[in-house]
């Protein structure tokens, strides 16, 4: 399934620099209406089979020109609406990082229980968006345009797309009618293929993978801590002691899994990089030999055609001289191959030592977890 999430055009609340998550909410400004028409020129020929919009009027108004261009109805689906601002409703949008977005930023760090005061937490938000996407999927639509909201789109993508880089929130946030394209399905997960007009390759950068693993570790450690906190409600010393021991063991094992995952990713990246260098080096070394063979073949063909002997005055000793050149070239090729082989073996030894060192550290972590348990 391919989903193109499109943020709505400028609303009157955007123009007034006010956070407004009410339903149906404000309408578009004249600028926002023009943005809605302009986005059709950018995305209108992507052969969408369905158009969806949130329950807020600004997304429906933004979707209208696209729907008219494609001759498709606008399907309003609950779940795509903006993250409810709670007590921050009506506050300046420019102050969002200090208030409205504090909890969503914690979601990205793994704390899905963080709640916007007077609003929802990360689990509730994620489930709501997932429900809307499941509805699209169950309808049989596989290439959809979904008109939603900046916060809802960005935070859902960061929480669910395995190659999404949270730094985009700072370096390339979604402005009005900005868009994100993801591919995948509700069961197997999602990947970003285009962020705001920039194509995103299939490879997940190490920094993004490390952040994803760190977020998973944070969630696991939070769960371990929650178990200990809940045990105190029982006021049973035995239950509390058991919960503490289990929490320490779970936390230790989570750290071990994190180290193992990061080590495995590093080894995989090194392993993937080395064969390319080896192949390139081998290709460079092997190049001279076919060239010598080709010249020899051409000379033999020429000699056969004119019945020239090795002692012919016109080409005195040509075949013999070429043979001597070939004999000189072959040891050079063999020597170069040997040097490349030696370099590759040294690189392989270095990688094996690094892996062994990582495995030794991993074993040390396991022994530590066992002793703490």
PyMOL commands that set and color helices and strands:
alter all, ss='L'
color gray80, all
select helices_A, chain A and resi 12-15+30-43+57-70+86-88+93-98+102-108+122-138+150-160+168-171+206-234+237-306+318-372
alter helices_A, ss='H'
color red, helices_A
select strands_A, chain A and resi 2-7+50-53+74-76+143-148+179-185+189-195+198-199
alter strands_A, ss='S'
color yellow, strands_A
deselect
rebuild
show_as cartoon
